[in-house]
Amino acid sequence: MFKNPFKRRSSMANEQIDPTQEIQADNVEQQTAAEQPESNVEDLQAQIAALTENLKYEKAVAANAKYEAEKTKERLEREADISKKFALEKIAKELLDTVDNLERAIAATGEEKTALSEGVELTLKSLLTTLEKFGIVVVDTDNGFNADFHQAVGIAPDAKAGEVGTVLQKGYTLAGRLLRPAMVLVGQ
């Protein structure tokens, strides 16, 4: 790059390459190439076969790595979707207590309609609508007892066998997953 300023420069004649030196260098290269033993055709074919096998192996390794990366990506996306879907679970459980309290307040007012009872009903309706937007729905108790969604806490003497008699506490699901089972009395 930069020449050392403290080093003595040689004469210009020494710095130029002599054309005879280039010709001599080419001759030496040709002689060494001619002196090397020619490779056997079978040796070259064996090398080609070995390289072909190595290439097949490397392609298989690369394809396997790509497949594993795709599967990992899909698994992570699935897990992220599940996490997003059920991230509301803790807060939803807490809100269900509020829903229960609002229902008890409405039941306590009885048939009497006051401004306060109507406000509580509207609040309950608004809260249930919001919960439904996020996939939180009431467990069905009309189609008989289902041990996956109902918790039997007693026997209802007036209900038929296998049917839900009285609902003591509503159950809820979040995106099809049980959030809280319905506490019910079941017929015998």
N, C-alpha and C positions, 0 to 999 in steps of 0.2 A: 504494500500500500504506500506508505511513506518511506522514503529512503532515509537512512540514518545520515544526518548532516555531518557527523563527526568522522564517518568512515571515508576513507579515500576512495574516490571514484576511479575505476580502471578506465583504460582508454576505450574509446568508442569502437575500435577495431575488435577488441576482445568481447564486447557486448553483442556484436552481431553474430548470427549463426551462419556458419559456413555451409553452403549448399552441399558440399561433398560430405559433410558430417551427417546430413539428413539422409543422403543416399546410403551411406554406410549403415546407419541405424535401421533402415528399412531392410537391407540385405541380411542383417543379423536376425531380425524378427522372422524373416522368411526361412532362414536356415533352421532356427529353433523349432518353427512350426513343422518343417519337413522332417526334422530329427525325431519328433514325438511319434510314438507308435500309433497307427491309426486304430481307432476303436472298432471293435468287432460289431457287426450288425446285430448279432444275437445279444451282445451286451447292451446295445442301445435299446433294443426291443424289451429287454428285461427291465431296464430303467424306466421306459415308457409305461410298462405294465405296473411297476411299483408306484410310479407317480399317479397313475390312473386310480389304483386302489386307494392311495392316500387321499386323492381328491374326493373319491366317493365317501370315504370315512369322514372327511372334514365337512362335506355337504350334509351328511346325516347328522353330525354333531350340531351344525348350524341350524338345520331344520328342527331338531329337537329343542334347541335353546329358544328358537322363535316360538315353537308350540308352547313351551313352558311359560314363556313371557306372556303370551296371549291368555293362557289359562289363569295365570296370576292376576293379570289385569282384570279379567272377567270376575274372578273371585273377590277382588278388592272393590269393584264396582257394586257387586251384589251386597257385600258387607256394608258398604257405605249407604246403599239404599235402605237396607234393613235398619241401620243406625238412625237414619233420618226419619224413617217411618215410626220408630218406637222411641224417639227422643222425648216425645211428649208424655211418656208413660208415667213418670213420677209426678209431674204437675197435674196430669189428668186424674190420678188417684186422689190428690188433695182437693181438686175441684169437685169430685164426686161427693165429698162430705158437704160442700156448700149446696149442691143440688138436693141432697137429702134434707138439709136444714130448711131450704126454701119449700120443699114439698110438705114437710111437717108444719111449717107456718101456715101454708094454705089449708091443710087439713084442720088445723086448730081454729081457723076462722069459721069453719062450717059453711052453711049456706048463705051467711050474711055477706053481702058485697059492699065493701067500703073502698074508699080511695086507696087506703093502705093495702088491702088484700089484692086489689087490682094491680097495684104497683109491684107487689111481690110476684104475682102471676106473670106479669110482663117481664120481670127480671128473670124468672125461671125459664120462660120461653126463649128469651134472648140467649141465656147461657146454654140451653140445650141446642139451639141452632148453631151457636159457635162451636160447641163440642162436635156436632155432626159434620161441620165443615172440615174438621181435622180427623174424621174417621172414627169418632167415638160414638157408638150406638148402644141403645138399650137391648139387653138380651131378651129374646122372644120367650115368653112363658105361656103362650096360647096353644102351642102345638105339643103339649105333653112334657113330661119330665125328661131332661137330658143331663146325665151326670157330668158331661163335659162343661156345661154352662150353668147348671143349677146345683145348689147345695141344699140338700134336704135336712131341715132342722127339726122336723116333727111330722106328725100324721094329721091330715085333715079328714075328719070323720064324714063330712058331706061330699067329698070329692071321689070320683071313680078311681079305680086302680091305675097307676101309671100316669095320672094327670096331676097338674099343679092345682092345689086348692086355693091357697092364699099366698100372696107375695108379701113377705115381710120387709125385704129390702131389694130394690132393683139391682140387676147385674148389668155390666157394661163390657163391651169389647172395643178394642182399638185395632183397626185394620184387620178384623177377623180373629185377632188374638185376645184371649180372655184377660180383661183388666180386673174385673171383680165378679165373682159368681153371684147369681141371684139367690138370696136366702128364701126358701119356700117351704110350705107345708104340702105334703104329697098324700094323695089318696092311697088306701090300701087295696 
